[in-house]
Amino acid sequence: MTFANTSRLYYKVHDYLLIVLGCCIYAFAWTGFILSQGITTGGLAGISTLIKIATGIPAAIPYNIINVGLAVVALIFLGWRFMVKTVISVAVLAIIIPFGEQYLVMTEVVNGVKTFTPILLPNEPALALVIGSILSGLGIAIVFSVNSSTGGTDIIVAILNKYKNMSLGRAILIIDNLIILCSYLVNVYIAGKTQSDAFNLLIYSAIEVILVSVSLDWYLNSNRQSVQFLIFSLKYEEIKNAVQERAKRGCTLLDATGGYSGQPCKVLVVVVRKTQSLAVHRIIREIDPKAFVSESVVRGVYGEGFQAIKQ
């Protein structure tokens, strides 16, 4: 087995392990700290929570059913490579969430009203909210960092991110706000909660969505950032072709002269999104581990594939 094949196998195993880790963190955070407190989060988890409040059906059932449909959408718009990793995420969550809901959430009916009794931090809803939100954002970010998704509305966010220059956290914030606004009506008119209790839960939900969004963007350091690579390698032609084919980014070759040797050489310039920098690193390592590489964060990139040129 060649070095390149060994590296690719290592990267696949590395990515899949991170997907499992991210999904486990997210499932534990949502079921143990958010769902158990009766807080309606955003995304598919929020939709499943509303269904659970309204009907008593375990949240894992609608969560998994809707995820299958959205997985088909991911295959159409995001390609099979994204889909493979997303299927793994969906499968891991489908297994873990029912266990989390069973052992970390207790559902009781008091005077005809469904209530959720948390096992973790039962008397500290605010602390549970903060911990659950931060961990949820971290789990989602870990999964996104390896070009995958936890499924649900994350797929919609990934599609928006592919075709629009939008922060991942901001996209999630927009979608989630629409969902949590429905929680007030469901809690009052279906679950039978008082308007005061429903409003308190609405505030908790809004805080949760904001914290998840901030945690996600903090981990990914915002999708708007770009990085510039200056690659010095005798195998510049192979690296250029790999970047164009695998990372789907253009390259520029500069003529240079070695300051010590005086020999002519080529410098490969590549500008990519920060989230794509890992892919470029892997390509360089596979083709020429001895290459000299300079990587820098650029303040703004304008033109095709990036932001429009400012007026």
Secondary structure as the mmCIF struct_conf table of DSSP 4:
data_model
#
loop_
_struct_conf.conf_type_id
_struct_conf.id
_struct_conf.beg_label_comp_id
_struct_conf.beg_label_asym_id
_struct_conf.beg_label_seq_id
_struct_conf.end_label_comp_id
_struct_conf.end_label_asym_id
_struct_conf.end_label_seq_id
HELX_RH_AL_P HELX_RH_AL_P1 PHE A 3 ALA A 29
HELX_RH_PI_P HELX_RH_PI_P1 TRP A 30 ILE A 34
HELX_RH_3T_P HELX_RH_3T_P1 LEU A 35 GLN A 37
TURN_TY1_P TURN_TY1_P1 GLY A 38 GLY A 38
BEND BEND1 GLY A 42 GLY A 42
HELX_RH_AL_P HELX_RH_AL_P2 GLY A 43 THR A 55
TURN_TY1_P TURN_TY1_P2 ALA A 59 ALA A 59
HELX_RH_AL_P HELX_RH_AL_P3 ALA A 60 LEU A 78
HELX_RH_AL_P HELX_RH_AL_P4 TRP A 80 LEU A 104
STRN STRN1 VAL A 105 VAL A 110
TURN_TY1_P TURN_TY1_P3 ASN A 111 GLY A 112
STRN STRN2 VAL A 113 PRO A 118
BEND BEND2 ILE A 119 LEU A 121
TURN_TY1_P TURN_TY1_P4 PRO A 122 ASN A 123
HELX_RH_AL_P HELX_RH_AL_P5 PRO A 125 SER A 145
TURN_TY1_P TURN_TY1_P5 VAL A 146 ASN A 147
BEND BEND3 GLY A 151 GLY A 151
TURN_TY1_P TURN_TY1_P6 GLY A 152 GLY A 152
HELX_RH_AL_P HELX_RH_AL_P6 THR A 153 TYR A 163
BEND BEND4 LYS A 164 LYS A 164
HELX_RH_AL_P HELX_RH_AL_P7 LEU A 168 TYR A 189
TURN_TY1_P TURN_TY1_P7 ILE A 190 ILE A 190
BEND BEND5 ALA A 191 ALA A 191
HELX_RH_AL_P HELX_RH_AL_P8 GLN A 195 LEU A 220
TURN_TY1_P TURN_TY1_P8 ASN A 221 ASN A 221
TURN_TY1_P TURN_TY1_P9 ASN A 223 ARG A 224
STRN STRN3 SER A 226 PHE A 232
TURN_TY1_P TURN_TY1_P10 LEU A 234 LYS A 235
HELX_RH_AL_P HELX_RH_AL_P9 TYR A 236 ALA A 242
HELX_RH_PI_P HELX_RH_PI_P2 VAL A 243 ALA A 247
STRN STRN4 CYS A 251 THR A 257
TURN_TY1_P TURN_TY1_P11 GLY A 259 SER A 261
STRN STRN5 PRO A 264 ARG A 273
HELX_RH_3T_P HELX_RH_3T_P2 LYS A 274 GLN A 276
HELX_RH_AL_P HELX_RH_AL_P10 SER A 277 ILE A 287
TURN_TY1_P TURN_TY1_P12 PRO A 289 LYS A 290
STRN STRN6 PHE A 292 VAL A 298
BEND BEND6 ARG A 299 ARG A 299
STRN STRN7 TYR A 302 TYR A 302
BEND BEND7 GLY A 303 GLY A 303
TURN_TY1_P TURN_TY1_P13 GLU A 304 GLY A 305
BEND BEND8 PHE A 306 PHE A 306
STRN STRN8 GLN A 307 GLN A 307
HELX_LH_PP_P HELX_LH_PP_P1 ALA A 308 LYS A 310
#
